[in-house]
Amino acid sequence: MRNPPRQRSLAEMANEQINGGAQRDRTGEAVGAAAKPDCIGPNAAGSLLGIITIPIAALSDKCK
C-alpha cells in the first residue's frame, strides 16, 4: 500500500536549476528588495537632468 512518489512541479524543478539545489533564503531576498537607494547619490555631480529626475523618483517612492 505504498504511495508512488509525487511528481515535482515545474516551479520546483526551475528553482532547483536556478539555485543549484540549495534552499532559498527568503529573508535575505526580502531585505535586499526592501533596500531603497539614495535619491541624490547617483546624481552627485549635479547635472541639470537631476532637477527633473530627483523629484519624480522621490514622489514615486523609488528612493529615500
Secondary structure, 3 states (H helix, E strand, C coil): CCCCCCCCCHHHHHHHHHHCCCCCCHHHHHHHHHCCCCCCHHHCCCCCCHHHHHHHHHHCCCCC
